[in-house]
Amino acid sequence: MKSKMLFFRGLLAAIAILPLPVRAAGLEGFVKVPYVVKDNRYILRCTLNGKPLNMVIDCGAYATLIDKGVFDSAIPKSQQIVPKGVPAKVSANGEPVPVLLARNLQAGGISFGDLPVLVYDMTRNNFFVRNFGRYLESANEQVIIEGLIGLDILRSHSAIIDTTHQVIYFDPTRSKRGGHLGDNMKRFGFKRVQMVQDRYANLEVPCTIQGKPGRMLVDTGAYLTLINYNIARAAGVSVRPSSSLMSGIKVPWGLGVGGRGPSELLIAEPSQFKVGEFSFQKAPVGCLPLDFATDGFLGPDYLEKGHAFLDFGDNSLFLK
């Protein structure tokens, strides 16, 4: 009898940790791919033309980017071509970055096929050296960051990120529309926040910091959640120094090519921090003087505090 009770308790525990909102939403046909979290980055194990690489799931990047060294080793230079209908280079944070055709980019059971990507030497740029460093240390394991999965793939495949269970869902046919989670999430106590694309192709959400309204960029590629020192000061938030240094981002492209050098990371302690109608529990949050028009970045740390689901099919953020 005791063994049967233990069995049923174990079964109930297993059911409790399943992503019930996603199952209830009916995501038939979507491909589920696990990712790993290293130093607050969502790392997706991918392959490019058969060569493995680690890519950060970065909804703060408007386009997918692959490190030049990895790209060159996976695709011989004689086969590197500029895709039809796109420019050979684009400007990212004032720097020209080549656009090339990535062949057979895959993650788990999903194939993204051949698609245009930005190709950039991640080892020589101060943003990646300071923020990603290309190396993430976690549990004595060194992870080399070799690319970013950007909004182009997330949107075209109606991706859904489940931050609690560390999985991402893709529509392999690209035919399914967004909004699959929709009202089903309300039954599980989630609040929906609409993500709106700004003129720089970043995704914004409304926020309230100690009664002061503002807007934040949703950025799964950010190291941590940050609020702008200007809004913290205007809202009368208590701010104290920390011993950390963090490299800021100079231009609101979200791609992160370029940087303005290290700044002292401050710690803000707002009595109220809301995203949409969802209130986070009182806790310290990073604070920096940001030199472009945003009131902050909503990063992986607070997304996970809110058990976030991000539906890029219709730009919905669900928090609980």
Contacts in CASP RR format, 6 or more apart in sequence:
PFRMAT RR
TARGET T0000
AUTHOR 0000-0000-0000
METHOD contacts of the structure
MODEL  1
MKSKMLFFRGLLAAIAILPLPVRAAGLEGFVKVPYVVKDNRYILRCTLNG
KPLNMVIDCGAYATLIDKGVFDSAIPKSQQIVPKGVPAKVSANGEPVPVL
LARNLQAGGISFGDLPVLVYDMTRNNFFVRNFGRYLESANEQVIIEGLIG
LDILRSHSAIIDTTHQVIYFDPTRSKRGGHLGDNMKRFGFKRVQMVQDRY
ANLEVPCTIQGKPGRMLVDTGAYLTLINYNIARAAGVSVRPSSSLMSGIK
VPWGLGVGGRGPSELLIAEPSQFKVGEFSFQKAPVGCLPLDFATDGFLGP
DYLEKGHAFLDFGDNSLFLK
17 165 0 8 1.000
19 162 0 8 1.000
19 164 0 8 1.000
19 165 0 8 1.000
19 167 0 8 1.000
20 188 0 8 1.000
21 181 0 8 1.000
21 184 0 8 1.000
21 185 0 8 1.000
21 187 0 8 1.000
21 188 0 8 1.000
21 190 0 8 1.000
21 309 0 8 1.000
21 318 0 8 1.000
22 160 0 8 1.000
22 162 0 8 1.000
22 169 0 8 1.000
22 181 0 8 1.000
22 309 0 8 1.000
24 184 0 8 1.000
24 187 0 8 1.000
24 188 0 8 1.000
25 180 0 8 1.000
25 181 0 8 1.000
25 182 0 8 1.000
25 184 0 8 1.000
25 185 0 8 1.000
26 180 0 8 1.000
27 160 0 8 1.000
27 169 0 8 1.000
27 180 0 8 1.000
29 171 0 8 1.000
29 172 0 8 1.000
29 173 0 8 1.000
29 176 0 8 1.000
30 158 0 8 1.000
30 160 0 8 1.000
30 169 0 8 1.000
30 170 0 8 1.000
30 171 0 8 1.000
30 172 0 8 1.000
30 176 0 8 1.000
31 108 0 8 1.000
31 109 0 8 1.000
31 110 0 8 1.000
31 169 0 8 1.000
31 170 0 8 1.000
31 171 0 8 1.000
31 172 0 8 1.000
32 167 0 8 1.000
32 168 0 8 1.000
32 169 0 8 1.000
33 44 0 8 1.000
33 107 0 8 1.000
33 108 0 8 1.000
33 109 0 8 1.000
33 110 0 8 1.000
33 167 0 8 1.000
33 168 0 8 1.000
33 169 0 8 1.000
33 170 0 8 1.000
34 166 0 8 1.000
34 167 0 8 1.000
34 168 0 8 1.000
35 42 0 8 1.000
35 43 0 8 1.000
35 44 0 8 1.000
35 45 0 8 1.000
35 57 0 8 1.000
35 166 0 8 1.000
35 167 0 8 1.000
35 168 0 8 1.000
36 42 0 8 1.000
36 43 0 8 1.000
36 45 0 8 1.000
36 166 0 8 1.000
37 43 0 8 1.000
37 166 0 8 1.000
37 300 0 8 1.000
38 136 0 8 1.000
38 138 0 8 1.000
38 141 0 8 1.000
38 143 0 8 1.000
39 136 0 8 1.000
39 137 0 8 1.000
39 138 0 8 1.000
39 223 0 8 1.000
40 222 0 8 1.000
40 223 0 8 1.000
40 224 0 8 1.000
40 299 0 8 1.000
40 300 0 8 1.000
40 301 0 8 1.000
41 56 0 8 1.000
41 132 0 8 1.000
41 136 0 8 1.000
41 145 0 8 1.000
41 221 0 8 1.000
41 223 0 8 1.000
41 300 0 8 1.000
42 56 0 8 1.000
42 57 0 8 1.000
42 161 0 8 1.000
42 166 0 8 1.000
42 168 0 8 1.000
42 220 0 8 1.000
42 221 0 8 1.000
42 300 0 8 1.000
43 54 0 8 1.000
43 55 0 8 1.000
43 56 0 8 1.000
43 57 0 8 1.000
43 136 0 8 1.000
43 143 0 8 1.000
43 145 0 8 1.000
44 54 0 8 1.000
44 55 0 8 1.000
44 56 0 8 1.000
44 57 0 8 1.000
44 107 0 8 1.000
44 149 0 8 1.000
44 168 0 8 1.000
45 52 0 8 1.000
45 54 0 8 1.000
45 107 0 8 1.000
45 108 0 8 1.000
46 52 0 8 1.000
46 53 0 8 1.000
46 54 0 8 1.000
46 55 0 8 1.000
46 105 0 8 1.000
46 106 0 8 1.000
46 107 0 8 1.000
46 108 0 8 1.000
46 149 0 8 1.000
47 53 0 8 1.000
47 104 0 8 1.000
47 105 0 8 1.000
47 106 0 8 1.000
47 107 0 8 1.000
48 66 0 8 1.000
48 70 0 8 1.000
48 71 0 8 1.000
48 74 0 8 1.000
48 75 0 8 1.000
48 102 0 8 1.000
48 103 0 8 1.000
48 104 0 8 1.000
48 105 0 8 1.000
49 74 0 8 1.000
49 75 0 8 1.000
49 102 0 8 1.000
49 103 0 8 1.000
49 104 0 8 1.000
50 74 0 8 1.000
50 104 0 8 1.000
50 106 0 8 1.000
51 70 0 8 1.000
51 73 0 8 1.000
51 74 0 8 1.000
53 66 0 8 1.000
53 67 0 8 1.000
53 70 0 8 1.000
53 74 0 8 1.000
53 146 0 8 1.000
53 147 0 8 1.000
54 143 0 8 1.000
54 144 0 8 1.000
54 145 0 8 1.000
54 146 0 8 1.000
54 147 0 8 1.000
55 64 0 8 1.000
55 66 0 8 1.000
55 107 0 8 1.000
55 145 0 8 1.000
55 146 0 8 1.000
55 147 0 8 1.000
55 148 0 8 1.000
55 149 0 8 1.000
56 132 0 8 1.000
56 145 0 8 1.000
56 147 0 8 1.000
56 148 0 8 1.000
56 149 0 8 1.000
56 220 0 8 1.000
56 221 0 8 1.000
57 149 0 8 1.000
57 150 0 8 1.000
57 154 0 8 1.000
57 161 0 8 1.000
57 168 0 8 1.000
57 220 0 8 1.000
57 221 0 8 1.000
58 148 0 8 1.000
58 149 0 8 1.000
58 150 0 8 1.000
58 219 0 8 1.000
58 220 0 8 1.000
58 221 0 8 1.000
59 150 0 8 1.000
59 151 0 8 1.000
59 154 0 8 1.000
59 203 0 8 1.000
59 218 0 8 1.000
59 219 0 8 1.000
59 220 0 8 1.000
59 221 0 8 1.000
59 310 0 8 1.000
59 312 0 8 1.000
60 150 0 8 1.000
60 151 0 8 1.000
60 202 0 8 1.000
60 203 0 8 1.000
60 217 0 8 1.000
60 218 0 8 1.000
60 219 0 8 1.000
60 220 0 8 1.000
60 221 0 8 1.000
60 222 0 8 1.000
60 254 0 8 1.000
60 255 0 8 1.000
61 148 0 8 1.000
61 149 0 8 1.000
61 150 0 8 1.000
61 151 0 8 1.000
61 221 0 8 1.000
61 254 0 8 1.000
61 255 0 8 1.000
61 256 0 8 1.000
62 150 0 8 1.000
62 151 0 8 1.000
62 152 0 8 1.000
62 200 0 8 1.000
62 201 0 8 1.000
62 202 0 8 1.000
62 253 0 8 1.000
62 254 0 8 1.000
62 255 0 8 1.000
63 90 0 8 1.000
63 116 0 8 1.000
63 117 0 8 1.000
63 118 0 8 1.000
63 150 0 8 1.000
63 151 0 8 1.000
63 152 0 8 1.000
63 255 0 8 1.000
64 102 0 8 1.000
64 105 0 8 1.000
64 115 0 8 1.000
64 117 0 8 1.000
64 118 0 8 1.000
64 147 0 8 1.000
64 148 0 8 1.000
64 149 0 8 1.000
64 150 0 8 1.000
64 152 0 8 1.000
64 153 0 8 1.000
65 97 0 8 1.000
65 117 0 8 1.000
65 118 0 8 1.000
65 119 0 8 1.000
65 120 0 8 1.000
65 147 0 8 1.000
65 148 0 8 1.000
65 150 0 8 1.000
65 255 0 8 1.000
66 102 0 8 1.000
66 117 0 8 1.000
66 118 0 8 1.000
66 119 0 8 1.000
66 120 0 8 1.000
66 146 0 8 1.000
66 147 0 8 1.000
67 119 0 8 1.000
67 120 0 8 1.000
67 121 0 8 1.000
67 122 0 8 1.000
67 123 0 8 1.000
67 134 0 8 1.000
67 145 0 8 1.000
67 146 0 8 1.000
67 147 0 8 1.000
68 119 0 8 1.000
68 120 0 8 1.000
68 121 0 8 1.000
68 122 0 8 1.000
69 121 0 8 1.000
70 146 0 8 1.000
70 147 0 8 1.000
71 80 0 8 1.000
71 100 0 8 1.000
71 102 0 8 1.000
71 117 0 8 1.000
71 119 0 8 1.000
72 80 0 8 1.000
74 103 0 8 1.000
75 100 0 8 1.000
75 102 0 8 1.000
75 103 0 8 1.000
79 103 0 8 1.000
80 100 0 8 1.000
80 101 0 8 1.000
81 100 0 8 1.000
81 101 0 8 1.000
82 88 0 8 1.000
82 99 0 8 1.000
82 100 0 8 1.000
82 101 0 8 1.000
83 99 0 8 1.000
83 100 0 8 1.000
83 101 0 8 1.000
83 115 0 8 1.000
83 116 0 8 1.000
86 99 0 8 1.000
86 116 0 8 1.000
87 99 0 8 1.000
88 98 0 8 1.000
88 99 0 8 1.000
89 96 0 8 1.000
89 97 0 8 1.000
89 98 0 8 1.000
89 99 0 8 1.000
90 96 0 8 1.000
90 97 0 8 1.000
90 99 0 8 1.000
90 118 0 8 1.000
91 97 0 8 1.000
92 118 0 8 1.000
92 253 0 8 1.000
92 255 0 8 1.000
92 256 0 8 1.000
92 257 0 8 1.000
93 250 0 8 1.000
93 251 0 8 1.000
93 253 0 8 1.000
93 255 0 8 1.000
93 256 0 8 1.000
93 257 0 8 1.000
93 258 0 8 1.000
93 259 0 8 1.000
94 251 0 8 1.000
95 257 0 8 1.000
95 258 0 8 1.000
97 118 0 8 1.000
97 119 0 8 1.000
97 120 0 8 1.000
97 257 0 8 1.000
98 118 0 8 1.000
98 119 0 8 1.000
98 120 0 8 1.000
99 116 0 8 1.000
99 117 0 8 1.000
99 118 0 8 1.000
99 119 0 8 1.000
100 116 0 8 1.000
100 117 0 8 1.000
100 119 0 8 1.000
101 114 0 8 1.000
101 115 0 8 1.000
101 116 0 8 1.000
101 117 0 8 1.000
102 114 0 8 1.000
102 115 0 8 1.000
102 116 0 8 1.000
102 117 0 8 1.000
103 113 0 8 1.000
103 114 0 8 1.000
104 111 0 8 1.000
104 113 0 8 1.000
104 114 0 8 1.000
105 111 0 8 1.000
105 112 0 8 1.000
105 113 0 8 1.000
105 114 0 8 1.000
105 115 0 8 1.000
105 117 0 8 1.000
106 112 0 8 1.000
106 113 0 8 1.000
107 149 0 8 1.000
107 170 0 8 1.000
110 157 0 8 1.000
110 170 0 8 1.000
110 172 0 8 1.000
111 172 0 8 1.000
112 153 0 8 1.000
112 157 0 8 1.000
115 152 0 8 1.000
115 153 0 8 1.000
118 255 0 8 1.000
120 257 0 8 1.000
122 128 0 8 1.000
122 132 0 8 1.000
122 134 0 8 1.000
122 145 0 8 1.000
122 146 0 8 1.000
122 147 0 8 1.000
123 129 0 8 1.000
123 134 0 8 1.000
125 257 0 8 1.000
125 258 0 8 1.000
126 247 0 8 1.000
126 258 0 8 1.000
126 259 0 8 1.000
126 261 0 8 1.000
127 247 0 8 1.000
127 249 0 8 1.000
127 256 0 8 1.000
127 257 0 8 1.000
127 258 0 8 1.000
127 259 0 8 1.000
128 134 0 8 1.000
128 145 0 8 1.000
130 246 0 8 1.000
130 247 0 8 1.000
130 261 0 8 1.000
130 262 0 8 1.000
131 223 0 8 1.000
131 246 0 8 1.000
131 247 0 8 1.000
131 248 0 8 1.000
132 145 0 8 1.000
133 145 0 8 1.000
134 144 0 8 1.000
134 145 0 8 1.000
134 146 0 8 1.000
135 142 0 8 1.000
135 143 0 8 1.000
135 144 0 8 1.000
135 145 0 8 1.000
136 142 0 8 1.000
136 143 0 8 1.000
136 145 0 8 1.000
137 143 0 8 1.000
148 221 0 8 1.000
148 255 0 8 1.000
151 201 0 8 1.000
151 203 0 8 1.000
151 312 0 8 1.000
153 159 0 8 1.000
154 312 0 8 1.000
155 312 0 8 1.000
155 313 0 8 1.000
156 174 0 8 1.000
157 170 0 8 1.000
157 171 0 8 1.000
157 172 0 8 1.000
157 174 0 8 1.000
158 170 0 8 1.000
158 171 0 8 1.000
158 174 0 8 1.000
158 176 0 8 1.000
158 177 0 8 1.000
158 178 0 8 1.000
158 180 0 8 1.000
158 311 0 8 1.000
158 312 0 8 1.000
158 313 0 8 1.000
159 168 0 8 1.000
159 169 0 8 1.000
159 170 0 8 1.000
159 171 0 8 1.000
159 310 0 8 1.000
159 312 0 8 1.000
159 313 0 8 1.000
160 168 0 8 1.000
160 169 0 8 1.000
160 180 0 8 1.000
160 181 0 8 1.000
160 309 0 8 1.000
160 310 0 8 1.000
160 311 0 8 1.000
160 312 0 8 1.000
160 313 0 8 1.000
161 167 0 8 1.000
161 168 0 8 1.000
161 220 0 8 1.000
161 308 0 8 1.000
161 309 0 8 1.000
161 310 0 8 1.000
161 312 0 8 1.000
162 168 0 8 1.000
162 169 0 8 1.000
162 309 0 8 1.000
163 300 0 8 1.000
163 303 0 8 1.000
163 304 0 8 1.000
163 306 0 8 1.000
163 307 0 8 1.000
163 308 0 8 1.000
163 309 0 8 1.000
163 310 0 8 1.000
164 304 0 8 1.000
164 307 0 8 1.000
164 308 0 8 1.000
177 313 0 8 1.000
177 314 0 8 1.000
178 311 0 8 1.000
178 313 0 8 1.000
178 314 0 8 1.000
179 311 0 8 1.000
179 313 0 8 1.000
179 314 0 8 1.000
179 316 0 8 1.000
180 311 0 8 1.000
180 313 0 8 1.000
181 309 0 8 1.000
181 311 0 8 1.000
181 316 0 8 1.000
181 318 0 8 1.000
182 192 0 8 1.000
182 311 0 8 1.000
182 316 0 8 1.000
185 192 0 8 1.000
185 309 0 8 1.000
185 318 0 8 1.000
186 192 0 8 1.000
188 320 0 8 1.000
189 320 0 8 1.000
190 307 0 8 1.000
190 309 0 8 1.000
190 318 0 8 1.000
190 319 0 8 1.000
190 320 0 8 1.000
191 276 0 8 1.000
191 277 0 8 1.000
191 278 0 8 1.000
191 318 0 8 1.000
191 319 0 8 1.000
191 320 0 8 1.000
192 316 0 8 1.000
192 317 0 8 1.000
192 318 0 8 1.000
193 205 0 8 1.000
193 206 0 8 1.000
193 275 0 8 1.000
193 276 0 8 1.000
193 277 0 8 1.000
193 278 0 8 1.000
193 316 0 8 1.000
193 317 0 8 1.000
193 318 0 8 1.000
193 319 0 8 1.000
194 205 0 8 1.000
194 315 0 8 1.000
194 316 0 8 1.000
194 317 0 8 1.000
195 203 0 8 1.000
195 204 0 8 1.000
195 205 0 8 1.000
195 218 0 8 1.000
195 310 0 8 1.000
195 315 0 8 1.000
195 316 0 8 1.000
195 317 0 8 1.000
196 203 0 8 1.000
196 204 0 8 1.000
196 205 0 8 1.000
196 315 0 8 1.000
197 203 0 8 1.000
197 204 0 8 1.000
197 315 0 8 1.000
198 204 0 8 1.000
198 217 0 8 1.000
198 252 0 8 1.000
200 252 0 8 1.000
200 253 0 8 1.000
200 254 0 8 1.000
202 217 0 8 1.000
202 219 0 8 1.000
202 252 0 8 1.000
202 254 0 8 1.000
202 294 0 8 1.000
203 217 0 8 1.000
203 218 0 8 1.000
203 315 0 8 1.000
204 215 0 8 1.000
204 216 0 8 1.000
204 217 0 8 1.000
204 218 0 8 1.000
204 294 0 8 1.000
205 215 0 8 1.000
205 216 0 8 1.000
205 218 0 8 1.000
205 275 0 8 1.000
205 276 0 8 1.000
205 298 0 8 1.000
205 317 0 8 1.000
206 213 0 8 1.000
206 214 0 8 1.000
206 215 0 8 1.000
206 275 0 8 1.000
206 276 0 8 1.000
207 213 0 8 1.000
207 214 0 8 1.000
207 215 0 8 1.000
207 216 0 8 1.000
207 273 0 8 1.000
207 274 0 8 1.000
207 275 0 8 1.000
207 276 0 8 1.000
207 295 0 8 1.000
207 296 0 8 1.000
207 298 0 8 1.000
208 214 0 8 1.000
208 272 0 8 1.000
208 273 0 8 1.000
208 274 0 8 1.000
208 276 0 8 1.000
209 227 0 8 1.000
209 231 0 8 1.000
209 232 0 8 1.000
209 235 0 8 1.000
209 237 0 8 1.000
209 270 0 8 1.000
209 272 0 8 1.000
209 273 0 8 1.000
209 274 0 8 1.000
209 295 0 8 1.000
210 235 0 8 1.000
210 236 0 8 1.000
210 237 0 8 1.000
210 270 0 8 1.000
210 271 0 8 1.000
210 272 0 8 1.000
210 273 0 8 1.000
211 235 0 8 1.000
211 272 0 8 1.000
212 231 0 8 1.000
212 234 0 8 1.000
212 235 0 8 1.000
214 231 0 8 1.000
214 295 0 8 1.000
215 294 0 8 1.000
215 295 0 8 1.000
216 227 0 8 1.000
216 275 0 8 1.000
216 294 0 8 1.000
216 295 0 8 1.000
216 296 0 8 1.000
216 297 0 8 1.000
216 298 0 8 1.000
217 252 0 8 1.000
217 254 0 8 1.000
217 294 0 8 1.000
217 296 0 8 1.000
217 297 0 8 1.000
217 298 0 8 1.000
218 297 0 8 1.000
218 298 0 8 1.000
218 299 0 8 1.000
218 303 0 8 1.000
218 310 0 8 1.000
218 317 0 8 1.000
219 254 0 8 1.000
219 297 0 8 1.000
219 298 0 8 1.000
219 299 0 8 1.000
220 299 0 8 1.000
220 300 0 8 1.000
220 303 0 8 1.000
220 310 0 8 1.000
221 299 0 8 1.000
221 300 0 8 1.000
222 297 0 8 1.000
222 298 0 8 1.000
222 299 0 8 1.000
222 300 0 8 1.000
223 246 0 8 1.000
223 299 0 8 1.000
224 286 0 8 1.000
224 299 0 8 1.000
224 300 0 8 1.000
224 301 0 8 1.000
225 285 0 8 1.000
225 286 0 8 1.000
225 296 0 8 1.000
225 297 0 8 1.000
225 298 0 8 1.000
225 299 0 8 1.000
225 301 0 8 1.000
225 302 0 8 1.000
226 285 0 8 1.000
226 286 0 8 1.000
226 287 0 8 1.000
226 288 0 8 1.000
226 290 0 8 1.000
226 296 0 8 1.000
226 297 0 8 1.000
226 299 0 8 1.000
227 237 0 8 1.000
227 268 0 8 1.000
227 270 0 8 1.000
227 273 0 8 1.000
227 285 0 8 1.000
227 286 0 8 1.000
227 287 0 8 1.000
227 295 0 8 1.000
227 296 0 8 1.000
228 287 0 8 1.000
228 288 0 8 1.000
228 289 0 8 1.000
228 290 0 8 1.000
228 294 0 8 1.000
228 295 0 8 1.000
228 296 0 8 1.000
229 239 0 8 1.000
229 266 0 8 1.000
229 287 0 8 1.000
229 288 0 8 1.000
229 289 0 8 1.000
229 290 0 8 1.000
230 289 0 8 1.000
230 290 0 8 1.000
230 295 0 8 1.000
231 295 0 8 1.000
231 296 0 8 1.000
232 239 0 8 1.000
232 268 0 8 1.000
232 270 0 8 1.000
232 287 0 8 1.000
233 239 0 8 1.000
235 270 0 8 1.000
237 268 0 8 1.000
237 269 0 8 1.000
237 270 0 8 1.000
237 271 0 8 1.000
237 287 0 8 1.000
238 268 0 8 1.000
238 269 0 8 1.000
238 270 0 8 1.000
239 266 0 8 1.000
239 267 0 8 1.000
239 268 0 8 1.000
239 269 0 8 1.000
239 287 0 8 1.000
240 266 0 8 1.000
240 267 0 8 1.000
240 269 0 8 1.000
241 264 0 8 1.000
241 266 0 8 1.000
241 267 0 8 1.000
242 264 0 8 1.000
242 265 0 8 1.000
242 266 0 8 1.000
242 267 0 8 1.000
242 286 0 8 1.000
244 264 0 8 1.000
244 265 0 8 1.000
245 262 0 8 1.000
245 263 0 8 1.000
245 264 0 8 1.000
245 265 0 8 1.000
246 262 0 8 1.000
246 263 0 8 1.000
246 265 0 8 1.000
246 288 0 8 1.000
247 259 0 8 1.000
247 260 0 8 1.000
247 261 0 8 1.000
247 262 0 8 1.000
247 263 0 8 1.000
248 259 0 8 1.000
248 260 0 8 1.000
248 261 0 8 1.000
248 262 0 8 1.000
248 263 0 8 1.000
248 288 0 8 1.000
248 290 0 8 1.000
249 256 0 8 1.000
249 258 0 8 1.000
249 259 0 8 1.000
249 260 0 8 1.000
249 290 0 8 1.000
250 258 0 8 1.000
250 259 0 8 1.000
250 260 0 8 1.000
250 291 0 8 1.000
250 292 0 8 1.000
251 258 0 8 1.000
251 292 0 8 1.000
252 292 0 8 1.000
252 293 0 8 1.000
252 294 0 8 1.000
260 291 0 8 1.000
263 288 0 8 1.000
263 289 0 8 1.000
265 286 0 8 1.000
265 287 0 8 1.000
265 288 0 8 1.000
266 286 0 8 1.000
266 287 0 8 1.000
266 288 0 8 1.000
267 284 0 8 1.000
267 285 0 8 1.000
267 286 0 8 1.000
267 287 0 8 1.000
268 284 0 8 1.000
268 285 0 8 1.000
268 286 0 8 1.000
268 287 0 8 1.000
269 282 0 8 1.000
269 284 0 8 1.000
269 285 0 8 1.000
270 282 0 8 1.000
270 285 0 8 1.000
271 282 0 8 1.000
272 279 0 8 1.000
272 282 0 8 1.000
273 279 0 8 1.000
273 280 0 8 1.000
273 282 0 8 1.000
273 283 0 8 1.000
273 285 0 8 1.000
274 280 0 8 1.000
275 298 0 8 1.000
275 302 0 8 1.000
275 317 0 8 1.000
275 319 0 8 1.000
278 306 0 8 1.000
278 319 0 8 1.000
278 320 0 8 1.000
280 302 0 8 1.000
280 305 0 8 1.000
280 306 0 8 1.000
281 305 0 8 1.000
283 305 0 8 1.000
285 302 0 8 1.000
290 296 0 8 1.000
303 310 0 8 1.000
306 319 0 8 1.000
306 320 0 8 1.000
307 319 0 8 1.000
307 320 0 8 1.000
308 317 0 8 1.000
308 318 0 8 1.000
308 319 0 8 1.000
309 316 0 8 1.000
309 317 0 8 1.000
309 318 0 8 1.000
310 316 0 8 1.000
310 317 0 8 1.000
310 318 0 8 1.000
311 317 0 8 1.000
311 318 0 8 1.000
END
